Amino acid sequence: MQIISTNIAKPTTFMWHGKEHTTGIYKKPVDTSIFLGKEDVKGDEISDRKVHGGEFKACYLFSADHYPYWKNLYPNLEWTYGMLGENLTIEGLNEKELHIGDIYKVGNALVQITQPREPCYKFAMKFDSNDVLQQFIEHGYPGTYIRILEEGSVTTGDTFQLVEKAEQPISIHQFFKLLYAKKKDQEVLKQIVNNEALPLRKRVKLAAYINNG
């Protein structure tokens, strides 16, 4: 996996149901390295820290390999890397091969794979589509957030070197399907609820589904 674009957002305001909202989803490529901090990417806008940023969502990665799929669906949008809201656009990122808890060295940083993106209304607003959220879920390739174990700078051209594999190999793709499945795979649930690469609140919520669907 290799970084092909580093992307940063400035705060952008928009109207939604009669109220003004601010978002950091409008990320644009920058021609400099970016610094991965414990809680966020330095200089990047995070408007709602209840759902973005923090230890388990410090930085968002999306695969350049999926851009053709989205460009085909929305050809009239102004396409640049960062369009999916990612800080790092990665060539060769495959959600079926990334496992929750995997640890990688990239640039000067040490990072851990945590959880997939779950799309929200701001994503729909950016794409100006009522269908995009369901399309994102059905496509099944949501990119991934990472936890920053050791802070550091990364830049275009840096590659991800696997340092340590997760003990329980649940892929980002597999976990994303689990989140939206009406009938949840019990074996996957039992493995994932003890994975400390996920925030405790999410693990507690998933544990409620064990033996209940």
ZIBELHU-V900007 format. One record per pair of residues at least 24 apart in sequence whose ideal C-beta (glycine too) atoms are under 6 Angstrom apart, sorted by sequence separation. I is the first residue (numbers start at 1). J is the second residue. If there is no record, write none. Layout:
BEGIN
i=I j=J
i=I j=J
END
This chain:
BEGIN
i=5 j=29
i=6 j=30
i=23 j=47
i=62 j=86
i=22 j=47
i=61 j=86
i=64 j=89
i=117 j=142
i=184 j=209
i=60 j=86
i=116 j=142
i=117 j=143
i=60 j=87
i=61 j=88
i=63 j=90
i=64 j=91
i=168 j=195
i=6 j=34
i=59 j=87
i=116 j=144
i=144 j=172
i=61 j=90
i=184 j=213
i=63 j=93
i=115 j=145
i=183 j=213
i=113 j=144
i=114 j=145
i=114 j=147
i=140 j=173
i=11 j=45
i=142 j=176
i=8 j=43
i=9 j=44
i=10 j=45
i=111 j=146
i=112 j=147
i=8 j=44
i=9 j=45
i=111 j=148
i=112 j=149
i=110 j=149
i=110 j=150
i=109 j=150
i=109 j=152
i=137 j=180
i=108 j=152
i=107 j=152
i=108 j=153
i=109 j=154
i=41 j=87
i=95 j=141
i=98 j=144
i=107 j=153
i=107 j=154
i=106 j=154
i=107 j=158
i=29 j=81
i=106 j=158
i=29 j=82
i=28 j=82
i=106 j=160
i=27 j=82
i=104 j=160
i=105 j=161
i=116 j=172
i=86 j=143
i=27 j=85
i=56 j=114
i=104 j=162
i=105 j=163
i=4 j=64
i=25 j=85
i=103 j=163
i=116 j=176
i=103 j=164
i=102 j=165
i=102 j=166
i=101 j=166
i=99 j=166
i=99 j=169
i=100 j=170
i=99 j=171
i=36 j=109
i=98 j=172
i=7 j=82
i=66 j=141
i=96 j=171
i=5 j=81
i=95 j=172
i=96 j=173
i=95 j=173
i=7 j=87
i=62 j=143
i=61 j=143
i=61 j=144
i=114 j=197
i=115 j=198
i=5 j=89
i=3 j=88
i=4 j=89
i=60 j=145
i=112 j=197
i=4 j=91
i=59 j=146
i=57 j=145
i=1 j=90
i=2 j=91
i=58 j=148
i=1 j=92
i=56 j=147
i=1 j=93
i=55 j=147
i=101 j=195
i=100 j=195
i=101 j=197
i=25 j=122
i=100 j=197
i=23 j=122
i=25 j=126
i=38 j=148
i=36 j=148
i=37 j=151
i=35 j=153
i=33 j=153
i=33 j=155
i=56 j=199
i=6 j=156
i=3 j=156
i=3 j=158
i=2 j=159
i=1 j=160
END
